[in-house]
């Protein structure tokens, strides 16, 4: 999967259009259309609190959203910095075990996560409550394998991650007032623009923890 703007432009290909919320049925022999009964209210994404990484979604607000998102680039660049004399193939590309991503794989995944949710934020801001299918739960692992995350260029991954973070930060910077309540539906879950920002912030915080663990494991076994 390409990174940067190519990835962002291609994100929509991951999804088909959702169910038309303005469906109608024909009743009787006439031409009168009667709206279908309203479906049950969908759940709305709540602020996440993660006991593993310590993230608290309530700390992310409209006031600090842009700063939080823009800070992801520098934080990942720092986390992936090598000590003098270290071999990136050992420290950044080595998996702690067969089922756990390397530091580079985590970073490449986060690059794509930012791009995807940047697209989701754009949908929420430019369309009237769009409905989209649930993301495929196998997509991250499949993309990591098919795109050979672990063989990608480190500097390019960090560059594209930073560019995606800046792009979504600019979107957040332009959100004001009621626009923070605009939403997109994934499957059966409504996500407001603020919920999307919190999701990206949580993913970013959590995968920094994963990167630290992978790097520490590589340095310990080296």
C-alpha positions, 0 to 999 in steps of 0.5 A: 500500500502506498504512503502519503497522499497516494494512500489518502487518495486511495482510502475510499477504495477500501469501502463500498457505499453504505445503505441509503438512509433515505429508503422508501417503500411503496404502499397500495396501488397508488404512487404515494411513498411512505418512509420506512420506520426509523431504525433503533438509535445507533450507539455513539463512540465514547471516549476511550480509556485504556488501562494498558497504555494509560490513554484517556480520551477525555483529555483530548478536546476541541482545544488541543485536538490540532496540537495532539495530532500534529505532535504525532510526527515528532513523537514517532521520529523520536521513538524510532531514533537509533542509538549510535552504532545500532543496526536498524535491521536488528533494532527496528525490523526484528519482531519480538516474536512471530505474532508481534510486529516490529517497531517499523511495522508498527510505525507503518501501520500508524501511518496508514491508520492516520490516513484512514481516519483522516479520510473518515474525518473528511467524510464526516465534515463534507457529507451529511452523516454518511454510512459506511461498512465496518472496517475489515478486522483482518485488514491491518495484518493483511496490509502489513503482509501485502505491503511488506511493512518490514521492508519499507524505508524507515525515513520514508515511513516517518516522513509519510506518517508526519505528513498524514499527521499534519494533514489531519491536524489541518482538518481539525484546526478548521473544525469549530462549533457544532461541526465537532458533533458531525458524524459518520457511521461505521457499521452500527457505530456513530463517530463524531469528528471529536471521536475520530480525533480521539481515536487517532490520538489513542492509536498513536499513543498506544503504538508508541508503547508497542514500538518501545516494547519491540525496540527494547526486546530487540536491544535485549536479545541483540 
